[in-house]
Amino acid sequence: MIENNIMYLFQILVVISFCIWIVYVSRIIIFYSTTIKKWKRTNATIIDCEVNWFRSKTDSDNEGWQEIIKYNYTVNSIEYKNDCVTKNIRFLSPSKNFAKNYGFKKNQKVEIAYDPLNPQKSIIDLRFNFLTLIIPIFFYLITYLFVFNWNTP
């Protein structure tokens, strides 16, 4: 009886997290399908590109290597600096070698998009990455197979 209640609670949590994920991914899809098309393009210069160890201040289990890319660009004679690379879901890597997702080098010129109404907002990665959908769907599918098909004898 207690096992069934615990499993039922876990199923509810899985459904809630799936709904939150749907909202989150929907916002990413809307950004890449509509919002970014309204943004203007300009050239930026990579000012720093490094792989750093990250450890969450709120969740001690959330740690790993991540790539940090900083760049600057000029809009209307005003120079801006930013480190926003993508809106897609990014994962921390357990290995420093696998954390480098972009082949940027210091002083490299790249094309970015920026919000013409708020030029401080900019982004390098101009495309939606379908791994943002595929990896979590795979996770939820496996979770569904194990959790929702769980039966007690």
C-alpha angles and dihedrals in degrees: 000000000000090000090054091050092049091048091048090052090048090051090053090051091050091051091048092049090048090053091049090049090051091054092046095049091044089058090051092049092048090049093053096039100045117359099053091050088065092051122095125239128233139156122266134187122229106235098176135013120175143141114237136182111251126200120177116237091212102038117039091194091061104085139123145106121309134179116240117198121183123188141171132215139172127237121177091348092304118117118222132189125205143162101199107125104163144356091212119106111276125198129211114241125225088212126059091216093057094046093074103093099159127052096219122147130199113276091016116144116233135173116245136178122231135187107255090208092051110019092187087076111080141146137197102202105071098180136074113246112220090209083076085070104030102053097049092042089054090049093049092046092054090044090051092050093051103033105035095041093048113125130182118221 
